[in-house]
Amino acid sequence: MFGELTITWLPTVITLGFFSALHWFAHWFLFKRDVQKSHEHMFARQLIMLVLILVAVVAVVISLPISESSESQVLSLIGLLLSGLLAFSSTTIISNLVAGAVMRFTEPFKTGDYIRVKEVVGKVTERGLFDCEVQTENRELIAIPNSILINNAITTVRSSGTFISVTLSLGYDVHHSRISTLLKQAATEIELQDPFVHVLELGNFAVTYKVSGLLIDVKNLLTMRSKLHCQILDTLHDNDIEIMSPSFMNQRKVSDELPVLVKAPHKIKEQEQTVAEDIVFDKAEKAQQAEEVKHELSTQVAKLKEQISEAEGEQKDKLTAKLNRLEEKLKVHVETLKNNKKSD
């Protein structure tokens, strides 16, 4: 009796043992063995593990000591469940999983990028399996489901630079060529590249201008927008130009020749100020810097491996020792990243 039972269930036990060992090996190979891979590649490895689990379930069902009709029914039930999950994926967790897979191939943004999705504006701190975490300008952390990201337009600030602009209205009493020159001068003063000015509207009482300039270092986007506003104020006031609508001037009970300007008899020494981005996007900056350090260490490890394959004798031993130190440093860095994410 026991012998017959053993023979009957032996294929199932062997199948379970085989796929358990395969699962353990795959987990070690994909997640434990190579710590050099960045978090950006985590999704592909998780997807491989999911496929292995599905294959294991089907294989175990086939190995069960049941009749062919029962086996077909069980497999049909599994297929029906999977089809149901995919059919309702637009409103379930599966939709976020599918959307995440699509974005891994299209890569509309990466960790540390400044993005805008609907009303959410901020820097990407983490890209997950089902959602994306964004740190806003108020230092809040918002998790956006991947299905929302893929169904809405995503505005990404390019790391190579972006244009920042200011729109303002000035009276008709100053020629537009002079205004254009001064606005370009203001943009140049804060080191914006290739500034230009557009006249947007000729209103009943004022002309609407828009000055823009290329910002190379997008890390200080918030600060530079504020600086551009301040510099425009200083430049126009220094040249006796009011940033004020003539309709307001007509309502003042003062002399028409009396300008409303901020008196600045001498230059005030600028005090050292806290950079807003260092506080607002602290987690996003840490995540971006950590990924950059990890990428740099991984590149050094790859180069050392190439050199070791070509080296001989004592030189090879020295390179191997250096490689071991770098790999240990990389391992410590990865563990630190995991601990920081838990603490955050």
Sequence and secondary structure as in RCSB ss.txt:
>XXXX:A:sequence
MFGELTITWLPTVITLGFFSALHWFAHWFLFKRDVQKSHEHMFARQLIMLVLILVAVVAVVISLPISESSESQVL
SLIGLLLSGLLAFSSTTIISNLVAGAVMRFTEPFKTGDYIRVKEVVGKVTERGLFDCEVQTENRELIAIPNSILI
NNAITTVRSSGTFISVTLSLGYDVHHSRISTLLKQAATEIELQDPFVHVLELGNFAVTYKVSGLLIDVKNLLTMR
SKLHCQILDTLHDNDIEIMSPSFMNQRKVSDELPVLVKAPHKIKEQEQTVAEDIVFDKAEKAQQAEEVKHELSTQ
VAKLKEQISEAEGEQKDKLTAKLNRLEEKLKVHVETLKNNKKSD
>XXXX:A:secstr
 HHHHHHHHHHHHHHHHHHHHHHHHHHIIIIII TTS GGGHHHHHHHHHHHHHHHHHHHHHHSSS HHHHHHHH
HHHHHHHHHHHHTGGGSHHHHHHHHHHHHHH    TT EEEETTEEEEEEEE SSEEEEEETTS EEEEEHHHHH
HS EEE  TT EEEEEEEEE TTS HHHHHHHHHHHHHHTT EEEEEEEEEE SS EEEEEEEEES GGGHHHHH
HHHHHHHHHHHHHTT   S HHHHHH SS TT       SS         HHHHHTHHHHHHHHHHHHHHHHHHH
HHHHHHHHHH  HHHHHHHHHHHHHHHHHHHHHHHHHHHHHHH 
